[in-house]
Structure formats: structure tokens, C-alpha cells
Amino acid sequence: MQYIEIALAAQKQIALVAHDNMKANLLDWARTHKTQLAGHTLYATGTTGSLLEAELGLPVARFQSGPLGGDQQIGAAIVSRQIDCLIFFWDPLEPQPHDPDVKALLRMAVVWNIPMACNRATADFIISSPLISAAYRRSVPDYSAHQARTIPN
């Protein structure tokens, strides 16, 4: 597979998402890393964004609530290169009514090769990496052949 490189600025576009049972954990993590997060543009799904904005005093651009399409909106933002990093504290023990949307969001993060954390330890590694605040060239698979394929009738 061929790859293309995408230039990322030092200021990243970071999406923060958490299921209801994980919101307190994400808020605590974000409070711990407020200084690092302040240097980036933050996005979140509805309720999580409201909580983060109130807790951190930082601006957070908000999508819809996850079950109302927010996960899909973030996935679309990943595809359109508006999101550089995903921090998603999802609850592996609680069934979610919008589980297919969650799976689709995680899939888009992998397809478009963006850094993604689904737990606190991985989020700590990402936010403490020197790459989080540096310009970076991210390799993305070149999907042009897939996009140009012809489908027989």
C-alpha cells in the first residue's frame, strides 16, 4: 500500500469523548493535563464538551451528544482532516445503545491513522509525547485507487 503524508501543525485538533460512566475519569484526566490541552483546539461530544468547558475554563467546540450523532460527526471530522487526535474513554463493561456508531468512530481513527487513546494510560502517553506539541508528518494510506475503482454492473 502506498502512503501520503499529511502535515500536522504544532497545535493539534483533539477530540475528547467519554461514555457516561467514564466522564468523571476523563474530567480528572483533563484537569491533570490542562496545561498541555490549553495549547490545542479541543472538540467533544455534547455533554462531555459542556463538562470539560466548565471544568477547565477552556473553549471546547461541541458536536451533538454521542447517541444523537456526535460520534458520527467526530468520525466525519476525522475523515475531513479536522481532527488530529482522539481521546475516547469508552466504557467496555456497559452496553451502549449507539455501539455501532462507537465502532464506526474507532474504525475511522484507525483508517485515517490518527493517534487514539481509549484508556487513561494511553492518553497519558499521547499527551506527554513530544510529538503532541510539534509539527508532525502523519502517514495516511493512499486510498485513491480504492476511490477510483470501477464497480461492475
Disulfide bonds with the S-S distance in Angstrom:
none
